[in-house]
Amino acid sequence: MVKGLVGLVRTFQLSLPQSFYQRSLIASLYNILGGAVIFLGMPLYASVVLIGAARFLETSLNLNFKIALIIMALIVAVYVVMGSIRGVMYTDTLQGTIMFFGMILLVLSVYYMLGGAISAHEALTSMGASHVRICEECGCNRLD
């Protein structure tokens, strides 16, 4: 029974271009368009993620950008070589763990720096929007 269900689920696994291809009158156009979007978009997306992660390492660990980029590329290469879905599961688990403990560390450090939970909440509430201004250089919001 379970083996039959696994086979049934596998038959319904389609990529977005494959799904369009099966459901459209102009299927070949959707298939070509979907493939082109994936072919052009994924390298751009991957490069943006790598550059962002390398900039984070550069800033937080005071590393040279090229060294940080090489470190991030090696990390990505290791989990890609480890295997498709297994590598994704491991990296997603690692990312979730880092984010979970990072948020706990962030909250605790803000509480510590502002003198406890109650005073931290009062300080953050009193800040309001009056302390935020728009930066003239780049247009982003900055705290005064």
Buried (B, 14 or more C-beta within 10 A) or exposed (E): EEEEEEEEEEEEEEEEBBEBBEEEEEBEEBBEEBEEEBEEEEEEEEEEEBBEBBBEBBEEEEBEEEEBBEBBEEBBEEBEEEEEEEBEEBBEEEEEEEEEEEEEEEEEEBBEEBEEEEEBEEEEEEEEEEEEEEEEEEEEEEEE
